[in-house]
Amino acid sequence: MDDRILQELAIIVLNYKDYNMTIDCVNNLKNLDIDSKIIVVDNNSPNDSFSILSNKLAGLDNVYIMRTEKNGGYSYGNNEGIKFAIKNFSNIKYIGIMNPDVFLNTKGMLLKICSKLEQYDEIAGITGVTLLNGRLSFGNLGWRVNNVKSLVLSNFSLLSKVLKTSRSYKSLEMKSDDYELGYTDVMPGSFFIMKENIFREFNYLDEAVFLYFEEEILARKIKSRGLKSAILITESYVHKHGSKDTELANISKKKLDYKIYMKSQTYYVENFVSDNALSKLTLKLSQYIHYYLEIPLICLMYKFKGMVKR
């Protein structure tokens, strides 16, 4: 494989407040000795992130720092980076979306993904094998797109654990002529690479959602075009996803987070799954039950768990 294909890759790293993690992520990419553009987007952090990132990363080849006018969420922030890359670099054919808590061991994953995107017309995007905090789980590789039934059941979080209603794969359908690739409906939003022209065709990521369901919406658009998403099963990346145990015990934070989730979930269902009145009513009922009954119970359980640990 020719390393020169990485000159056609732009990687978007979205920062919000955690500039130390973002700096570590960029340094990790630079240590891979890649000739790709790295666009660091500060999503209008309320701290000194932009100035610190600008000072710490100044002088690094192919690293560009920008700041958004507002914190418009995951899709908005990444879109600003994608548009910057397309506007300023005419040779870009592949766009990588990477959380700042994602780390790669070698450039081999980037090289293979871009090469396979170039090789296969029917594949829109590719991710790698996710090692979540050093652990391999099928639930983190990719998953099936949700329907109304699966979303309603997932809103009953305690019940869904008992019924085991996960949309994750127990096995992957492999590409018949390339056993390094397994098909998935949804690629994890923490890291994936997609063809630049497909992003433009879809008018980028959907900014109607602030957070949550961005990957599902993208997956629906990819499937509607008769295209596929894939997992490169021979390469892995580390996702250092922080624990939320302390936040889960805070009922006000949990409810605020779920309000954002509910809004995105409702938008996703009504625009990409089903506009049926009964479906919308069932979904809304499940959301209210989770919000008013389950969240207080879950927070109480986590508080009790914390007291027992102490």
N, C-alpha and C positions, 0 to 999 in steps of 0.2 A: 504493500500500500504506500502511496505517495503522500508524504507529510504536507505537501503543498496544498492539499485539499483543506487543511485547517486554516489557511488564509481566507477561506470563504465562509468561515464560521464566526458569528458574533455571539458572545455569551452575556446574558443580562443577569446581573446580581442585584436584587432589590433589598435595600437597607431600610430598617425602621428602628431607630434608637440604638441598636446594638452594633456600634461601629467596630468594636474589638473583634467580634465574630466575622464581620464583613471583611476586615483587613486580613484576618487569618485565611479566609476563603480565597481572596485575591492572591495572597502570597502562595497559597497552595497551587493555584492555577499557574502562576508564573514559574514556580519551581518545576512544573512539568515540561518547561521549555517548548511552549506552543506559540505559534505565530498567528493567534486568533485575536480579534478585538474583544476586549472585556469592558462592558459598559456597566458602571456602578451607578445605580439610581437611588438617591436618597429620597424616600417618599415623604418629604416635608416633615422630618422628625422634629419634635419639640425641644430637642437638646442640641448640642454642638456637633452633631454627627457630620454634617456637610463640611464644615471647616476642618474637622479632625481628619476626615477621609481625604480631603483635598491636600492637606499637609503631609499626611503619612504616605499617601500613594503617589505623590507628585514625582514626576521624573521616570516613572515606570513605563516602558515602551508598550504601546497598544492598550493602555488603560485610560479610560475616560470617565470623569466624574461629573454627574449632573444632579440637579435637584428639581423636584416637581413643585408646581405652584400650590398644590394642596395634597393632603393624604386622601387620595381617592380609592384606596384599597389595592389589593393584589393585582387585579387586571389592569387598572389604570396605570399603576406604577410601572409594571412590566411593559405595557404598551408604549409608554413614553420612551423607554429604552429601546424597544424594537424600532420605533419610528426614527429615533436618532440614528440608529445603525443603518437603516435603509437609506435615509436621507444623505448621510455623510460618506458612506462607503459603497460604491457602485458594484463591487465584486461579491457582496454578501449573498450567499445562496442558502445558508442554514442558520437558524436562530436557536440558541440554547437558552432555556429558562432554568436558573439555578438558585435555590435558596442559599442564603449565606451560611447555613449550618450544614452544607453538603461539601464533602471532600473526596477527591479522587486520588488513587495511588499511582496511576500512570496515565499517559496521554492515549494509551491504546484504546480505551473506551471511546473517546472523542473521535479518534481516527476511524475506528470500525463503524461507528454510527453514521458518520458523514459519508463514508464510502458506500454503505448499504443503502442510504437514502438516495445516493446518486445512481445506484445500480437498479433499484426497484421503483418503478413508476407508481405502483399501487399503494405504496406505504407512505403515509403522510408524516409520521413521527415515530421516534424510537426512544425508549428509555433503557436503563440498565437494571441490574438486580440490586434492590435496595437492602442495605444492611442497616436496620434501624437500631441505633445505639449498639452496634456490633452484633445484632441478632438477625438471623435470616428467618423470615416468615412469609408464607405465600400471601397473607393478607396485605402485605405492603408492596408486593410486586406490581400489581395492577388489579383491576376488578371489573365486573360486569356493570353496565349502565343500570341505574336504578329505575324501577317502575313505581307506580303509585303504591301497590301492595307492599313492596319492600321498604319504601320510605315510611309508610304508616307504621309498619312493624318496628322499624328502627327507631321511631320516635318513642315507642314504649321500650326504653333502653333496658330496663330490668327484665321485661318479658322476652325481648329479642335475644338476650344472653341465654335464657333458658331454652328457647326454641332454636338457637343457633342459626339466625337468619342472615348470616354474612353473605355478601355478594362476591367475596374473594374466590379465586379459583382453587380447586383441588388438583387440577391438572391443566396443562396448557396445550392448546392446539399448535403444533409446530408448522412452520412454513415448509411445504413439501420438498422444495429444492434448496433449502438452506436451514439446517438444523441448529444454527446459532440463534435463530429468531423464533420466538413464540408469540402468538397473537394475543392481544388484550383489547378490551373495549376502552378502558380508561387508563391513561398514563398518570402516575403520581405527579402532582404539581411541584414537588420538591426538585425534580430534575427530569428534563426531557429535551430532545432536540427535534425541531420540525423544519420542514422546507419553508423558506422565506415566502415563496409565492403563494403557498397555502395560507399562511398567516394573513397576507394581504387580501386573498380571496374571501376569507371569513371576516374581513374588517377587524382583524386582530382578536384579542381576548374580549369577552363580553363585559363591558364596564357597568352593566346594570346590576351586577352583584359586587358588593364591596369585599366580601370574603365568603368562602365556601361555594362549592358546586362549579367553580371555573373549569375544572378538569372534566366534569360530567357534561357540561355544555359543549366544550370543545370536542369531546368524544361523539356526542350526538351529531355535530356538524360534520365530523370526519366520516361517520357511517352514512350520513345522508348523501354524501358525495360518492359513495361506493368505494371509499378508500379504507385503509387499515392502519392500526397502530400496533406497535410491536415492542417486545422486550428482548434485548440482547442478553442472552442467558450466560454467556461466557465471560462477562465483565460486570463488576459490582462497584457500587459507590457507597460511602458511609454517610448516613443521615443522622447527625447528632441532635436529635429532637429532645428538647428539654422536658423535664417532668412537670406536670401541672397539678400535682397532688395538693399543694398549698392553695392554689387558686380554686380547685374544685371544692374546697371547704368553705369558700367565700360565696355565699348565696347571691349577693348583689352582682359580683363579677360573672358568676355562672349565668344568671338571668340576662345580663346585658349581652353576653356572648351568644346566648341562645336566641335572642331577638334578632341579631344579625343573621344567624343560621336560618331561622324561620323565614325571614324575608327572602333570602336567597333560594331556599327550598321551594317556597311558593312560586317564585318567578320561574324557576327551572321547570316545575311541573306544568304550570299554565302555558308556558311558551314552547316546551320541547317534549312533553310527555302526554298530557291529556288536559283538555279544557272542559271536560265533562263536569257538570254541576255536582253530581254525587261524589266524584273523585275529590273535588276541591273541598267539599264539606267534610268528607272523611279525613282528609289530610289536616284541615284546620282543627278538627276535634282532637286528633291525636297530638297536635302541637300544644293545644291548651292543657291537655291532661299532663303532658310532660312538663310544661312550664309551671303549672300551679300545684301539681302533686308530686311528680317524680323529682324535680330539682331540689325542693326542700328536703326530701327524704335522702337523696344522694349526698347532699352537703352534710346532713346530719351523720350519715354513715362515715364520711371521710373525717369529720371532726372527732367522732368516737375512735376511729382507727388511729388518729394522731395522738389522742389521749392515752390509748393503750400502749403505743410505741414509747411514749415518755415514761 
